Amino acid sequence: MSDALQDRYFAGMTCFGCGPANPDGLQLKSHLAPDGTVVATFVPWPQHDNGLGYLNGGIIATLLDCHSGITVTHAAYEHGWPALPGVPLPYVTAGLAVGYRRPAPLDQPVSLIASVVSATEPEITCHVALEWDGKVRAEADAVWKRWRPR
């Protein structure tokens, strides 16, 4: 069995960015690092071209959102805040403030690093970065709200 957090928490999810059950999706696989951060490596596809030979900003935002999402999901379960009955996930994206710092390559693997900044049962905030060649290419602060059935 995979040690990817996506496979542990939502193996049947069809999310385009991180859903293991979406064969046409990005198939992001995130792992818990020894220092407590959550890390992933993503290899861009030629189809992710921004038209100038770099990784598309929308794909970058999707990666940041999905990687922060699994980081928040893991934190939620560690705190004893699993998904509530009637909803598939414990939290949903409430905000994603992305900053693009420099171009990211289209032909090289990039790294994603995330950590929880603050966590309460109603809201978890996560900082996530996309790096390549030792430099941050894009980063985001992601706010996630508790998903409650309506």
Secondary structure in CASP SS format (residue, H / E / C, confidence):
PFRMAT SS
TARGET T0000
AUTHOR 0000-0000-0000
METHOD secondary structure of the structure
MODEL  1
M C 1.00
S C 1.00
D C 1.00
A C 1.00
L H 1.00
Q H 1.00
D H 1.00
R H 1.00
Y H 1.00
F C 1.00
A C 1.00
G C 1.00
M C 1.00
T C 1.00
C C 1.00
F C 1.00
G C 1.00
C C 1.00
G C 1.00
P C 1.00
A C 1.00
N C 1.00
P C 1.00
D C 1.00
G C 1.00
L C 1.00
Q C 1.00
L C 1.00
K C 1.00
S E 1.00
H E 1.00
L E 1.00
A C 1.00
P C 1.00
D C 1.00
G C 1.00
T C 1.00
V E 1.00
V E 1.00
A E 1.00
T E 1.00
F E 1.00
V C 1.00
P C 1.00
W C 1.00
P H 1.00
Q H 1.00
H H 1.00
D E 1.00
N C 1.00
G C 1.00
L C 1.00
G C 1.00
Y E 1.00
L E 1.00
N C 1.00
G H 1.00
G H 1.00
I H 1.00
I H 1.00
A H 1.00
T H 1.00
L H 1.00
L H 1.00
D H 1.00
C H 1.00
H H 1.00
S H 1.00
G H 1.00
I H 1.00
T H 1.00
V H 1.00
T H 1.00
H H 1.00
A H 1.00
A H 1.00
Y H 1.00
E H 1.00
H H 1.00
G C 1.00
W C 1.00
P C 1.00
A C 1.00
L C 1.00
P C 1.00
G C 1.00
V C 1.00
P C 1.00
L C 1.00
P C 1.00
Y E 1.00
V E 1.00
T E 1.00
A E 1.00
G E 1.00
L E 1.00
A E 1.00
V E 1.00
G E 1.00
Y E 1.00
R C 1.00
R C 1.00
P C 1.00
A C 1.00
P E 1.00
L C 1.00
D C 1.00
Q C 1.00
P C 1.00
V E 1.00
S E 1.00
L E 1.00
I E 1.00
A E 1.00
S E 1.00
V E 1.00
V E 1.00
S E 1.00
A E 1.00
T C 1.00
E C 1.00
P C 1.00
E E 1.00
I E 1.00
T E 1.00
C E 1.00
H E 1.00
V E 1.00
A E 1.00
L E 1.00
E E 1.00
W E 1.00
D C 1.00
G C 1.00
K E 1.00
V E 1.00
R E 1.00
A E 1.00
E E 1.00
A E 1.00
D E 1.00
A E 1.00
V E 1.00
W E 1.00
K E 1.00
R E 1.00
W C 1.00
R C 1.00
P C 1.00
R C 1.00
END
